[in-house]
Amino acid sequence: MSIVIHIDVLLAQRKMSSGELAERIDLTAANLSILKNDKAKAIRFSTLEALCRELQCQPGDLLEYVADSKE
């Protein structure tokens, strides 16, 4: 199982840069990159709240559960 984070999609839809978003939510560019590249092991609710506020979305717009395929 994995959780996929759709920050890139939402940024593109809103014509916003990663740097602008990082500045708005007071997150380092490196930490935002970790989130964007699905390398994060956890996310603070305060960060999730800030992302939703600035991207004007719901948590479900940002996060998606994808089950591992059994082959």
N, CA, C, O and CB atoms as a CASP TS submission, in Angstrom:
PFRMAT TS
TARGET T0000
AUTHOR 0000-0000-0000
METHOD Language model
MODEL 1
PARENT N/A
ATOM      1  N   MET     1       0.832  -1.179   0.000  1.00  0.00           N
ATOM      2  CA  MET     1       0.000   0.000   0.000  1.00  0.00           C
ATOM      3  C   MET     1       0.866   1.228   0.000  1.00  0.00           C
ATOM      4  O   MET     1       1.995   1.208   0.491  1.00  0.00           O
ATOM      5  CB  MET     1      -0.941   0.006   1.190  1.00  0.00           C
ATOM      6  N   SER     2       0.341   2.290  -0.547  1.00  0.00           N
ATOM      7  CA  SER     2       1.067   3.557  -0.487  1.00  0.00           C
ATOM      8  C   SER     2       0.079   4.715  -0.580  1.00  0.00           C
ATOM      9  O   SER     2      -1.029   4.589  -1.103  1.00  0.00           O
ATOM     10  CB  SER     2       2.122   3.646  -1.623  1.00  0.00           C
ATOM     11  N   ILE     3       0.522   5.820  -0.060  1.00  0.00           N
ATOM     12  CA  ILE     3      -0.235   7.056  -0.135  1.00  0.00           C
ATOM     13  C   ILE     3       0.457   7.939  -1.174  1.00  0.00           C
ATOM     14  O   ILE     3       1.653   8.210  -1.067  1.00  0.00           O
ATOM     15  CB  ILE     3      -0.329   7.768   1.271  1.00  0.00           C
ATOM     16  N   VAL     4      -0.284   8.377  -2.158  1.00  0.00           N
ATOM     17  CA  VAL     4       0.244   9.245  -3.210  1.00  0.00           C
ATOM     18  C   VAL     4      -0.200  10.666  -2.906  1.00  0.00           C
ATOM     19  O   VAL     4      -1.358  10.906  -2.565  1.00  0.00           O
ATOM     20  CB  VAL     4      -0.242   8.792  -4.633  1.00  0.00           C
ATOM     21  N   ILE     5       0.726  11.605  -3.031  1.00  0.00           N
ATOM     22  CA  ILE     5       0.433  13.004  -2.753  1.00  0.00           C
ATOM     23  C   ILE     5       0.397  13.758  -4.086  1.00  0.00           C
ATOM     24  O   ILE     5       1.339  13.687  -4.875  1.00  0.00           O
ATOM     25  CB  ILE     5       1.495  13.625  -1.776  1.00  0.00           C
ATOM     26  N   HIS     6      -0.689  14.471  -4.324  1.00  0.00           N
ATOM     27  CA  HIS     6      -0.922  15.130  -5.610  1.00  0.00           C
ATOM     28  C   HIS     6      -0.640  16.640  -5.573  1.00  0.00           C
ATOM     29  O   HIS     6      -1.402  17.430  -6.132  1.00  0.00           O
ATOM     30  CB  HIS     6      -2.354  14.895  -6.046  1.00  0.00           C
ATOM     31  N   ILE     7       0.436  17.027  -4.927  1.00  0.00           N
ATOM     32  CA  ILE     7       0.769  18.458  -4.847  1.00  0.00           C
ATOM     33  C   ILE     7       1.053  19.023  -6.234  1.00  0.00           C
ATOM     34  O   ILE     7       0.599  20.122  -6.553  1.00  0.00           O
ATOM     35  CB  ILE     7       1.989  18.683  -3.925  1.00  0.00           C
ATOM     36  N   ASP     8       1.794  18.293  -7.062  1.00  0.00           N
ATOM     37  CA  ASP     8       2.144  18.794  -8.398  1.00  0.00           C
ATOM     38  C   ASP     8       0.904  19.102  -9.232  1.00  0.00           C
ATOM     39  O   ASP     8       0.850  20.122  -9.920  1.00  0.00           O
ATOM     40  CB  ASP     8       3.017  17.776  -9.131  1.00  0.00           C
ATOM     41  N   VAL     9      -0.085  18.225  -9.170  1.00  0.00           N
ATOM     42  CA  VAL     9      -1.319  18.424  -9.937  1.00  0.00           C
ATOM     43  C   VAL     9      -2.014  19.702  -9.490  1.00  0.00           C
ATOM     44  O   VAL     9      -2.427  20.521 -10.310  1.00  0.00           O
ATOM     45  CB  VAL     9      -2.266  17.216  -9.777  1.00  0.00           C
ATOM     46  N   LEU    10      -2.135  19.856  -8.171  1.00  0.00           N
ATOM     47  CA  LEU    10      -2.822  21.034  -7.632  1.00  0.00           C
ATOM     48  C   LEU    10      -2.037  22.315  -7.914  1.00  0.00           C
ATOM     49  O   LEU    10      -2.629  23.357  -8.194  1.00  0.00           O
ATOM     50  CB  LEU    10      -3.042  20.877  -6.122  1.00  0.00           C
ATOM     51  N   LEU    11      -0.721  22.240  -7.842  1.00  0.00           N
ATOM     52  CA  LEU    11       0.100  23.418  -8.171  1.00  0.00           C
ATOM     53  C   LEU    11      -0.107  23.824  -9.633  1.00  0.00           C
ATOM     54  O   LEU    11      -0.257  25.007  -9.936  1.00  0.00           O
ATOM     55  CB  LEU    11       1.603  23.128  -7.903  1.00  0.00           C
ATOM     56  N   ALA    12      -0.115  22.855 -10.520  1.00  0.00           N
ATOM     57  CA  ALA    12      -0.300  23.148 -11.948  1.00  0.00           C
ATOM     58  C   ALA    12      -1.683  23.751 -12.199  1.00  0.00           C
ATOM     59  O   ALA    12      -1.814  24.708 -12.961  1.00  0.00           O
ATOM     60  CB  ALA    12      -0.116  21.865 -12.795  1.00  0.00           C
ATOM     61  N   GLN    13      -2.697  23.200 -11.567  1.00  0.00           N
ATOM     62  CA  GLN    13      -4.060  23.713 -11.751  1.00  0.00           C
ATOM     63  C   GLN    13      -4.179  25.157 -11.267  1.00  0.00           C
ATOM     64  O   GLN    13      -4.959  25.940 -11.809  1.00  0.00           O
ATOM     65  CB  GLN    13      -5.070  22.827 -11.006  1.00  0.00           C
ATOM     66  N   ARG    14      -3.403  25.499 -10.249  1.00  0.00           N
ATOM     67  CA  ARG    14      -3.485  26.844  -9.669  1.00  0.00           C
ATOM     68  C   ARG    14      -2.394  27.779 -10.188  1.00  0.00           C
ATOM     69  O   ARG    14      -2.283  28.928  -9.761  1.00  0.00           O
ATOM     70  CB  ARG    14      -3.398  26.758  -8.159  1.00  0.00           C
ATOM     71  N   LYS    15      -1.594  27.263 -11.115  1.00  0.00           N
ATOM     72  CA  LYS    15      -0.499  28.050 -11.716  1.00  0.00           C
ATOM     73  C   LYS    15       0.373  28.686 -10.637  1.00  0.00           C
ATOM     74  O   LYS    15       0.670  29.880 -10.670  1.00  0.00           O
ATOM     75  CB  LYS    15      -1.066  29.148 -12.647  1.00  0.00           C
ATOM     76  N   MET    16       0.777  27.843  -9.671  1.00  0.00           N
ATOM     77  CA  MET    16       1.595  28.277  -8.552  1.00  0.00           C
ATOM     78  C   MET    16       2.897  27.476  -8.575  1.00  0.00           C
ATOM     79  O   MET    16       2.895  26.294  -8.920  1.00  0.00           O
ATOM     80  CB  MET    16       0.840  28.097  -7.193  1.00  0.00           C
ATOM     81  N   SER    17       3.988  28.108  -8.213  1.00  0.00           N
ATOM     82  CA  SER    17       5.267  27.399  -8.165  1.00  0.00           C
ATOM     83  C   SER    17       5.448  26.725  -6.809  1.00  0.00           C
ATOM     84  O   SER    17       4.810  27.097  -5.824  1.00  0.00           O
ATOM     85  CB  SER    17       6.437  28.365  -8.443  1.00  0.00           C
ATOM     86  N   SER    18       6.316  25.743  -6.778  1.00  0.00           N
ATOM     87  CA  SER    18       6.639  25.068  -5.521  1.00  0.00           C
ATOM     88  C   SER    18       7.243  26.048  -4.527  1.00  0.00           C
ATOM     89  O   SER    18       6.925  26.014  -3.338  1.00  0.00           O
ATOM     90  CB  SER    18       7.605  23.900  -5.767  1.00  0.00           C
ATOM     91  N   GLY    19       8.103  26.909  -5.014  1.00  0.00           N
ATOM     92  CA  GLY    19       8.737  27.894  -4.148  1.00  0.00           C
ATOM     93  C   GLY    19       7.733  28.829  -3.502  1.00  0.00           C
ATOM     94  O   GLY    19       7.843  29.158  -2.321  1.00  0.00           O
ATOM     95  N   GLU    20       6.758  29.252  -4.282  1.00  0.00           N
ATOM     96  CA  GLU    20       5.709  30.133  -3.751  1.00  0.00           C
ATOM     97  C   GLU    20       4.897  29.417  -2.674  1.00  0.00           C
ATOM     98  O   GLU    20       4.601  29.988  -1.625  1.00  0.00           O
ATOM     99  CB  GLU    20       4.779  30.615  -4.885  1.00  0.00           C
ATOM    100  N   LEU    21       4.538  28.158  -2.946  1.00  0.00           N
ATOM    101  CA  LEU    21       3.774  27.393  -1.970  1.00  0.00           C
ATOM    102  C   LEU    21       4.585  27.183  -0.693  1.00  0.00           C
ATOM    103  O   LEU    21       4.067  27.367   0.408  1.00  0.00           O
ATOM    104  CB  LEU    21       3.353  26.042  -2.560  1.00  0.00           C
ATOM    105  N   ALA    22       5.843  26.803  -0.833  1.00  0.00           N
ATOM    106  CA  ALA    22       6.696  26.577   0.337  1.00  0.00           C
ATOM    107  C   ALA    22       6.772  27.833   1.196  1.00  0.00           C
ATOM    108  O   ALA    22       6.698  27.758   2.423  1.00  0.00           O
ATOM    109  CB  ALA    22       8.109  26.146  -0.097  1.00  0.00           C
ATOM    110  N   GLU    23       6.920  28.987   0.550  1.00  0.00           N
ATOM    111  CA  GLU    23       6.986  30.246   1.283  1.00  0.00           C
ATOM    112  C   GLU    23       5.663  30.543   1.990  1.00  0.00           C
ATOM    113  O   GLU    23       5.656  30.981   3.140  1.00  0.00           O
ATOM    114  CB  GLU    23       7.347  31.395   0.336  1.00  0.00           C
ATOM    115  N   ARG    24       4.563  30.308   1.311  1.00  0.00           N
ATOM    116  CA  ARG    24       3.242  30.603   1.885  1.00  0.00           C
ATOM    117  C   ARG    24       2.926  29.751   3.107  1.00  0.00           C
ATOM    118  O   ARG    24       2.257  30.209   4.033  1.00  0.00           O
ATOM    119  CB  ARG    24       2.169  30.396   0.839  1.00  0.00           C
ATOM    120  N   ILE    25       3.410  28.508   3.108  1.00  0.00           N
ATOM    121  CA  ILE    25       3.097  27.616   4.233  1.00  0.00           C
ATOM    122  C   ILE    25       4.266  27.484   5.201  1.00  0.00           C
ATOM    123  O   ILE    25       4.227  26.662   6.117  1.00  0.00           O
ATOM    124  CB  ILE    25       2.704  26.238   3.716  1.00  0.00           C
ATOM    125  N   ASP    26       5.300  28.287   5.003  1.00  0.00           N
ATOM    126  CA  ASP    26       6.472  28.305   5.885  1.00  0.00           C
ATOM    127  C   ASP    26       7.105  26.924   6.007  1.00  0.00           C
ATOM    128  O   ASP    26       7.344  26.424   7.106  1.00  0.00           O
ATOM    129  CB  ASP    26       6.084  28.819   7.271  1.00  0.00           C
ATOM    130  N   LEU    27       7.370  26.319   4.845  1.00  0.00           N
ATOM    131  CA  LEU    27       8.004  25.012   4.761  1.00  0.00           C
ATOM    132  C   LEU    27       9.236  25.167   3.881  1.00  0.00           C
ATOM    133  O   LEU    27       9.210  25.936   2.921  1.00  0.00           O
ATOM    134  CB  LEU    27       7.019  23.922   4.193  1.00  0.00           C
ATOM    135  N   THR    28      10.302  24.459   4.185  1.00  0.00           N
ATOM    136  CA  THR    28      11.491  24.567   3.344  1.00  0.00           C
ATOM    137  C   THR    28      11.202  23.924   1.983  1.00  0.00           C
ATOM    138  O   THR    28      10.364  23.030   1.868  1.00  0.00           O
ATOM    139  CB  THR    28      12.723  23.892   4.029  1.00  0.00           C
ATOM    140  N   ALA    29      11.900  24.388   0.982  1.00  0.00           N
ATOM    141  CA  ALA    29      11.753  23.819  -0.358  1.00  0.00           C
ATOM    142  C   ALA    29      12.120  22.334  -0.339  1.00  0.00           C
ATOM    143  O   ALA    29      11.506  21.530  -1.040  1.00  0.00           O
ATOM    144  CB  ALA    29      12.637  24.583  -1.378  1.00  0.00           C
ATOM    145  N   ALA    30      13.119  21.976   0.461  1.00  0.00           N
ATOM    146  CA  ALA    30      13.539  20.574   0.555  1.00  0.00           C
ATOM    147  C   ALA    30      12.423  19.700   1.134  1.00  0.00           C
ATOM    148  O   ALA    30      12.167  18.606   0.633  1.00  0.00           O
ATOM    149  CB  ALA    30      14.806  20.452   1.422  1.00  0.00           C
ATOM    150  N   ASN    31      11.765  20.181   2.183  1.00  0.00           N
ATOM    151  CA  ASN    31      10.682  19.399   2.786  1.00  0.00           C
ATOM    152  C   ASN    31       9.479  19.305   1.862  1.00  0.00           C
ATOM    153  O   ASN    31       8.819  18.266   1.822  1.00  0.00           O
ATOM    154  CB  ASN    31      10.264  20.012   4.116  1.00  0.00           C
ATOM    155  N   LEU    32       9.179  20.357   1.124  1.00  0.00           N
ATOM    156  CA  LEU    32       8.085  20.289   0.156  1.00  0.00           C
ATOM    157  C   LEU    32       8.432  19.292  -0.947  1.00  0.00           C
ATOM    158  O   LEU    32       7.567  18.549  -1.411  1.00  0.00           O
ATOM    159  CB  LEU    32       7.795  21.690  -0.446  1.00  0.00           C
ATOM    160  N   SER    33       9.677  19.276  -1.359  1.00  0.00           N
ATOM    161  CA  SER    33      10.128  18.333  -2.375  1.00  0.00           C
ATOM    162  C   SER    33       9.959  16.889  -1.899  1.00  0.00           C
ATOM    163  O   SER    33       9.557  16.020  -2.673  1.00  0.00           O
ATOM    164  CB  SER    33      11.591  18.603  -2.737  1.00  0.00           C
ATOM    165  N   ILE    34      10.265  16.636  -0.631  1.00  0.00           N
ATOM    166  CA  ILE    34      10.082  15.294  -0.061  1.00  0.00           C
ATOM    167  C   ILE    34       8.614  14.881  -0.151  1.00  0.00           C
ATOM    168  O   ILE    34       8.305  13.743  -0.503  1.00  0.00           O
ATOM    169  CB  ILE    34      10.565  15.252   1.416  1.00  0.00           C
ATOM    170  N   LEU    35       7.726  15.797   0.164  1.00  0.00           N
ATOM    171  CA  LEU    35       6.286  15.509   0.050  1.00  0.00           C
ATOM    172  C   LEU    35       5.890  15.258  -1.403  1.00  0.00           C
ATOM    173  O   LEU    35       5.195  14.290  -1.710  1.00  0.00           O
ATOM    174  CB  LEU    35       5.454  16.675   0.626  1.00  0.00           C
ATOM    175  N   LYS    36       6.340  16.137  -2.286  1.00  0.00           N
ATOM    176  CA  LYS    36       5.955  16.037  -3.704  1.00  0.00           C
ATOM    177  C   LYS    36       6.434  14.741  -4.341  1.00  0.00           C
ATOM    178  O   LYS    36       5.767  14.195  -5.220  1.00  0.00           O
ATOM    179  CB  LYS    36       6.513  17.219  -4.484  1.00  0.00           C
ATOM    180  N   ASN    37       7.584  14.247  -3.901  1.00  0.00           N
ATOM    181  CA  ASN    37       8.188  13.066  -4.522  1.00  0.00           C
ATOM    182  C   ASN    37       7.862  11.770  -3.786  1.00  0.00           C
ATOM    183  O   ASN    37       8.543  10.759  -3.955  1.00  0.00           O
ATOM    184  CB  ASN    37       9.683  13.238  -4.593  1.00  0.00           C
ATOM    185  N   ASP    38       6.813  11.814  -2.967  1.00  0.00           N
ATOM    186  CA  ASP    38       6.350  10.625  -2.242  1.00  0.00           C
ATOM    187  C   ASP    38       7.442   9.963  -1.408  1.00  0.00           C
ATOM    188  O   ASP    38       7.476   8.738  -1.291  1.00  0.00           O
ATOM    189  CB  ASP    38       5.793   9.620  -3.217  1.00  0.00           C
ATOM    190  N   LYS    39       8.326  10.755  -0.836  1.00  0.00           N
ATOM    191  CA  LYS    39       9.400  10.238   0.018  1.00  0.00           C
ATOM    192  C   LYS    39       9.085  10.421   1.498  1.00  0.00           C
ATOM    193  O   LYS    39       9.817   9.915   2.349  1.00  0.00           O
ATOM    194  CB  LYS    39      10.718  10.928  -0.317  1.00  0.00           C
ATOM    195  N   ALA    40       8.015  11.133   1.816  1.00  0.00           N
ATOM    196  CA  ALA    40       7.669  11.429   3.212  1.00  0.00           C
ATOM    197  C   ALA    40       7.137  10.187   3.906  1.00  0.00           C
ATOM    198  O   ALA    40       6.407   9.393   3.313  1.00  0.00           O
ATOM    199  CB  ALA    40       6.630  12.561   3.288  1.00  0.00           C
ATOM    200  N   LYS    41       7.508  10.029   5.158  1.00  0.00           N
ATOM    201  CA  LYS    41       6.998   8.935   5.988  1.00  0.00           C
ATOM    202  C   LYS    41       5.794   9.385   6.804  1.00  0.00           C
ATOM    203  O   LYS    41       5.013   8.558   7.276  1.00  0.00           O
ATOM    204  CB  LYS    41       8.098   8.411   6.921  1.00  0.00           C
ATOM    205  N   ALA    42       5.642  10.710   6.971  1.00  0.00           N
ATOM    206  CA  ALA    42       4.550  11.261   7.774  1.00  0.00           C
ATOM    207  C   ALA    42       4.327  12.705   7.349  1.00  0.00           C
ATOM    208  O   ALA    42       5.169  13.321   6.697  1.00  0.00           O
ATOM    209  CB  ALA    42       4.862  11.167   9.309  1.00  0.00           C
ATOM    210  N   ILE    43       3.165  13.227   7.738  1.00  0.00           N
ATOM    211  CA  ILE    43       2.874  14.640   7.508  1.00  0.00           C
ATOM    212  C   ILE    43       2.145  15.162   8.739  1.00  0.00           C
ATOM    213  O   ILE    43       1.229  14.514   9.245  1.00  0.00           O
ATOM    214  CB  ILE    43       2.021  14.854   6.201  1.00  0.00           C
ATOM    215  N   ARG    44       2.544  16.310   9.210  1.00  0.00           N
ATOM    216  CA  ARG    44       1.876  16.914  10.355  1.00  0.00           C
ATOM    217  C   ARG    44       0.525  17.461   9.908  1.00  0.00           C
ATOM    218  O   ARG    44       0.367  17.931   8.781  1.00  0.00           O
ATOM    219  CB  ARG    44       2.750  18.038  10.984  1.00  0.00           C
ATOM    220  N   PHE    45      -0.444  17.390  10.817  1.00  0.00           N
ATOM    221  CA  PHE    45      -1.755  17.946  10.499  1.00  0.00           C
ATOM    222  C   PHE    45      -1.652  19.444  10.228  1.00  0.00           C
ATOM    223  O   PHE    45      -2.396  19.970   9.400  1.00  0.00           O
ATOM    224  CB  PHE    45      -2.746  17.678  11.644  1.00  0.00           C
ATOM    225  N   SER    46      -0.750  20.136  10.907  1.00  0.00           N
ATOM    226  CA  SER    46      -0.597  21.574  10.672  1.00  0.00           C
ATOM    227  C   SER    46      -0.095  21.837   9.249  1.00  0.00           C
ATOM    228  O   SER    46      -0.491  22.824   8.628  1.00  0.00           O
ATOM    229  CB  SER    46       0.376  22.191  11.704  1.00  0.00           C
ATOM    230  N   THR    47       0.767  20.968   8.732  1.00  0.00           N
ATOM    231  CA  THR    47       1.252  21.102   7.351  1.00  0.00           C
ATOM    232  C   THR    47       0.137  20.777   6.372  1.00  0.00           C
ATOM    233  O   THR    47      -0.040  21.474   5.372  1.00  0.00           O
ATOM    234  CB  THR    47       2.469  20.181   7.101  1.00  0.00           C
ATOM    235  N   LEU    48      -0.612  19.724   6.655  1.00  0.00           N
ATOM    236  CA  LEU    48      -1.739  19.353   5.797  1.00  0.00           C
ATOM    237  C   LEU    48      -2.771  20.475   5.765  1.00  0.00           C
ATOM    238  O   LEU    48      -3.312  20.802   4.709  1.00  0.00           O
ATOM    239  CB  LEU    48      -2.388  18.041   6.287  1.00  0.00           C
ATOM    240  N   GLU    49      -3.038  21.057   6.925  1.00  0.00           N
ATOM    241  CA  GLU    49      -3.983  22.173   7.000  1.00  0.00           C
ATOM    242  C   GLU    49      -3.492  23.365   6.173  1.00  0.00           C
ATOM    243  O   GLU    49      -4.269  23.982   5.444  1.00  0.00           O
ATOM    244  CB  GLU    49      -4.196  22.595   8.465  1.00  0.00           C
ATOM    245  N   ALA    50      -2.204  23.683   6.290  1.00  0.00           N
ATOM    246  CA  ALA    50      -1.640  24.803   5.530  1.00  0.00           C
ATOM    247  C   ALA    50      -1.696  24.537   4.031  1.00  0.00           C
ATOM    248  O   ALA    50      -2.009  25.440   3.255  1.00  0.00           O
ATOM    249  CB  ALA    50      -0.194  25.067   5.960  1.00  0.00           C
ATOM    250  N   LEU    51      -1.398  23.314   3.617  1.00  0.00           N
ATOM    251  CA  LEU    51      -1.484  22.960   2.195  1.00  0.00           C
ATOM    252  C   LEU    51      -2.914  23.132   1.689  1.00  0.00           C
ATOM    253  O   LEU    51      -3.136  23.710   0.625  1.00  0.00           O
ATOM    254  CB  LEU    51      -1.006  21.506   1.965  1.00  0.00           C
ATOM    255  N   CYS    52      -3.883  22.628   2.455  1.00  0.00           N
ATOM    256  CA  CYS    52      -5.284  22.745   2.051  1.00  0.00           C
ATOM    257  C   CYS    52      -5.714  24.207   1.987  1.00  0.00           C
ATOM    258  O   CYS    52      -6.442  24.606   1.078  1.00  0.00           O
ATOM    259  CB  CYS    52      -6.187  21.971   3.022  1.00  0.00           C
ATOM    260  N   ARG    53      -5.268  24.995   2.942  1.00  0.00           N
ATOM    261  CA  ARG    53      -5.627  26.424   2.960  1.00  0.00           C
ATOM    262  C   ARG    53      -5.078  27.131   1.725  1.00  0.00           C
ATOM    263  O   ARG    53      -5.813  27.841   1.039  1.00  0.00           O
ATOM    264  CB  ARG    53      -5.092  27.105   4.243  1.00  0.00           C
ATOM    265  N   GLU    54      -3.808  26.943   1.443  1.00  0.00           N
ATOM    266  CA  GLU    54      -3.176  27.671   0.338  1.00  0.00           C
ATOM    267  C   GLU    54      -3.572  27.136  -1.035  1.00  0.00           C
ATOM    268  O   GLU    54      -3.630  27.894  -2.004  1.00  0.00           O
ATOM    269  CB  GLU    54      -1.677  27.613   0.482  1.00  0.00           C
ATOM    270  N   LEU    55      -3.841  25.843  -1.122  1.00  0.00           N
ATOM    271  CA  LEU    55      -4.237  25.258  -2.408  1.00  0.00           C
ATOM    272  C   LEU    55      -5.756  25.219  -2.565  1.00  0.00           C
ATOM    273  O   LEU    55      -6.272  24.769  -3.588  1.00  0.00           O
ATOM    274  CB  LEU    55      -3.665  23.844  -2.546  1.00  0.00           C
ATOM    275  N   GLN    56      -6.462  25.694  -1.542  1.00  0.00           N
ATOM    276  CA  GLN    56      -7.925  25.745  -1.547  1.00  0.00           C
ATOM    277  C   GLN    56      -8.511  24.397  -1.962  1.00  0.00           C
ATOM    278  O   GLN    56      -9.233  24.280  -2.952  1.00  0.00           O
ATOM    279  CB  GLN    56      -8.423  26.855  -2.494  1.00  0.00           C
ATOM    280  N   CYS    57      -8.164  23.371  -1.151  1.00  0.00           N
ATOM    281  CA  CYS    57      -8.612  22.017  -1.451  1.00  0.00           C
ATOM    282  C   CYS    57      -8.923  21.281  -0.161  1.00  0.00           C
ATOM    283  O   CYS    57      -8.742  21.816   0.933  1.00  0.00           O
ATOM    284  CB  CYS    57      -7.552  21.254  -2.266  1.00  0.00           C
ATOM    285  N   GLN    58      -9.385  20.071  -0.298  1.00  0.00           N
ATOM    286  CA  GLN    58      -9.652  19.182   0.825  1.00  0.00           C
ATOM    287  C   GLN    58      -8.503  18.175   0.929  1.00  0.00           C
ATOM    288  O   GLN    58      -7.805  17.944  -0.059  1.00  0.00           O
ATOM    289  CB  GLN    58     -11.030  18.453   0.656  1.00  0.00           C
ATOM    290  N   PRO    59      -8.291  17.569   2.108  1.00  0.00           N
ATOM    291  CA  PRO    59      -7.225  16.576   2.246  1.00  0.00           C
ATOM    292  C   PRO    59      -7.318  15.457   1.203  1.00  0.00           C
ATOM    293  O   PRO    59      -6.292  14.975   0.723  1.00  0.00           O
ATOM    294  CB  PRO    59      -7.263  15.977   3.636  1.00  0.00           C
ATOM    295  N   GLY    60      -8.529  15.046   0.854  1.00  0.00           N
ATOM    296  CA  GLY    60      -8.707  14.000  -0.150  1.00  0.00           C
ATOM    297  C   GLY    60      -8.266  14.412  -1.546  1.00  0.00           C
ATOM    298  O   GLY    60      -8.015  13.557  -2.395  1.00  0.00           O
ATOM    299  N   ASP    61      -8.169  15.719  -1.792  1.00  0.00           N
ATOM    300  CA  ASP    61      -7.648  16.195  -3.081  1.00  0.00           C
ATOM    301  C   ASP    61      -6.132  16.036  -3.137  1.00  0.00           C
ATOM    302  O   ASP    61      -5.555  15.893  -4.215  1.00  0.00           O
ATOM    303  CB  ASP    61      -8.038  17.673  -3.314  1.00  0.00           C
ATOM    304  N   LEU    62      -5.495  16.063  -1.977  1.00  0.00           N
ATOM    305  CA  LEU    62      -4.035  15.959  -1.878  1.00  0.00           C
ATOM    306  C   LEU    62      -3.546  14.527  -1.749  1.00  0.00           C
ATOM    307  O   LEU    62      -2.514  14.160  -2.312  1.00  0.00           O
ATOM    308  CB  LEU    62      -3.544  16.756  -0.701  1.00  0.00           C
ATOM    309  N   LEU    63      -4.295  13.718  -1.004  1.00  0.00           N
ATOM    310  CA  LEU    63      -3.841  12.376  -0.655  1.00  0.00           C
ATOM    311  C   LEU    63      -4.716  11.321  -1.301  1.00  0.00           C
ATOM    312  O   LEU    63      -5.938  11.458  -1.362  1.00  0.00           O
ATOM    313  CB  LEU    63      -3.830  12.191   0.855  1.00  0.00           C
ATOM    314  N   GLU    64      -4.071  10.262  -1.784  1.00  0.00           N
ATOM    315  CA  GLU    64      -4.795   9.132  -2.383  1.00  0.00           C
ATOM    316  C   GLU    64      -4.150   7.832  -1.920  1.00  0.00           C
ATOM    317  O   GLU    64      -2.928   7.687  -1.961  1.00  0.00           O
ATOM    318  CB  GLU    64      -4.798   9.223  -3.947  1.00  0.00           C
ATOM    319  N   TYR    65      -4.967   6.900  -1.486  1.00  0.00           N
ATOM    320  CA  TYR    65      -4.493   5.578  -1.114  1.00  0.00           C
ATOM    321  C   TYR    65      -4.480   4.695  -2.363  1.00  0.00           C
ATOM    322  O   TYR    65      -5.477   4.608  -3.079  1.00  0.00           O
ATOM    323  CB  TYR    65      -5.383   4.956   0.006  1.00  0.00           C
ATOM    324  N   VAL    66      -3.345   4.043  -2.617  1.00  0.00           N
ATOM    325  CA  VAL    66      -3.223   3.127  -3.754  1.00  0.00           C
ATOM    326  C   VAL    66      -2.758   1.791  -3.209  1.00  0.00           C
ATOM    327  O   VAL    66      -1.672   1.690  -2.639  1.00  0.00           O
ATOM    328  CB  VAL    66      -2.228   3.676  -4.848  1.00  0.00           C
ATOM    329  N   ALA    67      -3.579   0.765  -3.383  1.00  0.00           N
ATOM    330  CA  ALA    67      -3.228  -0.571  -2.911  1.00  0.00           C
ATOM    331  C   ALA    67      -2.137  -1.180  -3.801  1.00  0.00           C
ATOM    332  O   ALA    67      -2.100  -0.946  -5.009  1.00  0.00           O
ATOM    333  CB  ALA    67      -4.479  -1.483  -2.886  1.00  0.00           C
ATOM    334  N   ASP    68      -1.262  -1.957  -3.186  1.00  0.00           N
ATOM    335  CA  ASP    68      -0.253  -2.673  -3.964  1.00  0.00           C
ATOM    336  C   ASP    68      -0.951  -3.735  -4.798  1.00  0.00           C
ATOM    337  O   ASP    68      -1.896  -4.381  -4.344  1.00  0.00           O
ATOM    338  CB  ASP    68       0.830  -3.313  -3.039  1.00  0.00           C
ATOM    339  N   SER    69      -0.474  -3.905  -6.020  1.00  0.00           N
ATOM    340  CA  SER    69      -1.054  -4.950  -6.864  1.00  0.00           C
ATOM    341  C   SER    69      -0.378  -6.268  -6.542  1.00  0.00           C
ATOM    342  O   SER    69       0.841  -6.321  -6.384  1.00  0.00           O
ATOM    343  CB  SER    69      -0.905  -4.608  -8.375  1.00  0.00           C
ATOM    344  N   LYS    70      -1.157  -7.324  -6.444  1.00  0.00           N
ATOM    345  CA  LYS    70      -0.636  -8.677  -6.185  1.00  0.00           C
ATOM    346  C   LYS    70      -0.411  -9.348  -7.536  1.00  0.00           C
ATOM    347  O   LYS    70      -1.343  -9.563  -8.311  1.00  0.00           O
ATOM    348  CB  LYS    70      -1.627  -9.527  -5.281  1.00  0.00           C
ATOM    349  N   GLU    71       0.825  -9.663  -7.785  1.00  0.00           N
ATOM    350  CA  GLU    71       1.136 -10.283  -9.073  1.00  0.00           C
ATOM    351  C   GLU    71       1.528 -11.720  -8.922  1.00  0.00           C
ATOM    352  O   GLU    71       1.821 -12.388  -9.914  1.00  0.00           O
ATOM    353  CB  GLU    71       2.233  -9.537  -9.768  1.00  0.00           C
TER
END
